[in-house]
Every structure is written in C-alpha cells, then in structure tokens.
Amino acid sequence: MPRSRPLHRNDPAKEPLVGNVKVTREDWLNVALDVLVSDGVEQVKVLALGDRLGVSRSSFYWYFSSRQDLLDALLKHWEDTNTAALVDLAGADAKTVTGAVCNVFRAVVNPQLFDVAFDFAVRDWARRSGAVRRVLDRSDAKRLDALTQMFARYDYPPLEALTRARTLYYMQIGYNDADLKEPVEDRLKLVPMYLYVFTGRQPQPDEIADFTTYAKSLG
C-alpha cells in the first residue's frame, strides 16, 4: 500500500460522502498505517490521528470501539493483504517451478500486493507485543507452508521443498531489510540466476520476459 493515500473526501474516484461524515473507516486505517510505518506503534494515537484527518475523536468511535480495536484492525489488514497476496501467488498455476517462483516475485515487487514497509513495521511491533508476535509467527508459518507446497507440486522431496521454501522466504526478508536501493535494471539482471539458485532449474526465456515486463510496468 502506498504511503499517504488520499482521504475518501479528496479522492475523485470515490463516491461523495453524505451527511456529516467527513472521514471513513478506511481513512482512519490508512492514516494509522502511515503512522505505524513512519513512527512505530507507540505513536498510533487517536487524538493525533484525528488531528491528521482534521476531525474530532468522536468520529473515531463511530468506527472503532477503542485504540486496541484499531490496532487489531491494522493487524488483520496486514494478514489480509501481505500474507494473503504471497500465499495466493505461491498457489497460482504455473507450468514450471521457475514460473511459480516468478509468481511469488510478482507479489514482492508490487507494493499494491505486498507492502514491504508495512511488513517491517509489523515485525518491529512484534518485538514489543507477545500477541502481535503470535500473529506474526502464524503468518510466517502460513507463508512458508504455501512456499513449501509450491515446491512440492513440482516433485521436490518434502525436506528439500521445505529447505528451498525457507531459503526463498528468508532471503527475501533479508533482501528487504538490507534496503539496497538497487536500480530495477540491476535487480532484473539477476532474476535468471536467482531462479536457478532457488530451484536448481533453468528458467524459460518467456518466464523471464513476462516477469521483466511486469516489474517494469510498476514504475
């Protein structure tokens, strides 16, 4: 999810708000997400969020019962977006395992599908909360299971499927954490070798071409 999404009332693509409604539940979630990513969970405070939105906190309680309710909604949103996107694409149809890994790559290069900053904000949050840590562990397990099943579909033995899934997943987390600011062209040059390293099989030229076109289309 891109940072600082326009408020509903300022978005010409959205239906006009009616009555005295100035902001939506989605607006509250979006601004809370922005603060979570930029400043950490401690700064996700109702009054401060209301100031950003230009509304009183009474608007907040129309949508949420408490700050904790908002935090729970943020965490669920993370599961429903980041985790769901990776799991879904790991299970997408592909003729080859290298094509399947390209599907996973489509998630991690597209912030509309997998918001890297949101993911790391949740990981940082989990260091301060046992409850969030449990949700994170559950999501990591879902992601790894989906990747393991992906490799298993292409006849890798169980232990090898798990090991390759872990290698792919934890490498991606480490790559994101390194924040290399690598030019897209440089990153794309390495995709064929990444695919070979992750799978032990050579990718098809059309798979590389399709993924390259997709990645470049994201800007």
N, C-alpha and C positions, 0 to 999 in steps of 0.2 A: 504494500500500500504506500503510495507516495505521501511524503510529509505535507502538512498544511493543505489538506483538501478544502475546497471552498465550502462555506456553510450552505445548507439547503437553500436559504433565502437568497443567496448570491449566485446560485447555480442556475443558469438559464435552461439547462436540460431537465430540471426538476419541476414538478407541479408547484404552483404558488401555495404558500401556507395560508391557512384560513383562520379567521377569528383573531384571537390574541396570541396565537402561537408564534414565537419568534425563532425557536430552535427545535430540532428534532432529537430523538434518542440517538440517532446516528451522529449528529453533530457533537453531542456530549462524548460519545465513544471516540470519535475521531480526534477531538482536541485532547482527550485523556491519553490516547495512544501517542500523540505527538509529544506530550509532556513525559510520558513513560520513557520514550526513546531518547529524548534530549536531556532529561534531568533525573530520571530514575523514579521509582515508585513512591518514594517519600514525598515527592513534590506533586503527586496527583491528589490535589486537594479541591474540595467542592467550591469553596469561595474563589480560589484562584482560577479555576476553570470557568466559573461564571463570569469573572472579570474579562477573561479572554473572549468569551462569547457575547459579552455585553448584556447579560441577563442576571436576574437575581437567583438565589439558590432555590427559591420556590419552584422554578422551572425544573431543576434537577430532580426534585422529589415527585414530580409528575411521572418521571420515567424510572427512577431508581429508589429503592427503599432506604439505602444507606451508601456510604462510600464503599463499604465492603461489597455491596451488591454491584457497584460499578466495576470494582476490581475483578470480581468473579466474571462479569460480562466480558471484560477485556481478555481474560484468560481463555474463556470459551471461544471468543472471536479468533484468538491465536490458533487454537486447536482446529477450528472450522475453516481456517484459511491456510496457514503454513503447513500444518500437519496433513490436512486433508488433500492439499494440492500434491504434495510429494507422494503420499500413499496412492492417490488416484493415478498419477502418471507412472508410478512404478508398476501398476497393474494394467497399463494400457497395452493394446495389441502392438506387436512388432514382429517382423519376420525373423530377426536375429537378436542375439543378446546385445550386440553393439547398438542396434536400433533402439532397444529397450532402454539402455543407459542414456542414449540421446534424448529419449522422452524425459528421463529424470533431469537431465541437464536443462531441458526447456523450463522446468519449474524454477531451478535455482538461478537462472539468468533473468527471469522475468519478475520484477517486484510486484506486479499485479497478482502473481500466483504465490510467490514466496518472498516475503518481506524480510530480508536479512537483518536489518536494523531492529525490527520487531522481535525477531528470534533471539538476538543477543540481549535485548532488553529483558526478555523473559528469563533468560539464563542468569543474568545478573540479579534479577528479582528473586530467583530460586535460591540464591546464596543467603538470602535474608529470611526466607519463609519455608518451613518444612512442608506446609500444604502445597505451595507452588512447586517445590522440589518434587513432590509426589506426582503432580500433574506433568511436569517436565519429563520425569522418568517414564511415565506411562506413554507419553507422546514419542519419546525416543525409541521405546520398545516397539510401538506401532510402526514407526518409520523403518526401523531395522528389520522387523518381520516382513514388511512389504518388499524391501530390497532383497531379503533372503529368498522369499518366494519368487521374486523376479528371476534371480539366478537359477533357482531350482527348476523353473519352467523350461530352461534351456539345457537340462540334463547335467547340471553340475551336482556332484555328490553333496549330501547335506552339510558336512563340515566345511567343504570348500565354498559352498553357496553362502554360508554364514560368514566365513572369513572374508570373502570378496565383498559382501554387503557391508561389513564393518569397515573395511578398507575404504570403500567408496564414500560411506557416510561420514566417517571421522576425518577423512581427508578434506571433504567439503567444508565441514565445520572449521577445521584448521585454516583452510584457504580463506574463508570469510573472515576469520579472526585476524589473520595477518593484514587484511585491508591493504592489499598491494597497490591499488590504484593502477592496475595493469591495463594498458590500452586494449580495446576489444580485438584489434587485429592481431596483437601478440598472443592474446589468450586463445584465439581461434586457431592459430598455427599449431598449438599443442594438442588440440582436441583429438586428432587421429591417434597420437601416442598415448594420451590419457585413456582412450577407449581400449587400446591394446593392453595397457598395463592393468586396467581394471578387469578386463575379461579374458585376457590371454588369446584373443582372436582379433584378426584384422577387420576393421570396419569396411563397409561397402562405400564406394565413392558417392553414391546417391544419398547415403545417410549423412555424410559429411556436408555435402552440398545443401541438403534440406535444412540441417541444423544451422549452418552458416547463414543462410538466407533468413532464417527465423531470428537468430541472435542480432543480426544487423538491422532487422526491421524494428527492433525495440529502441534503437537510437543510442 
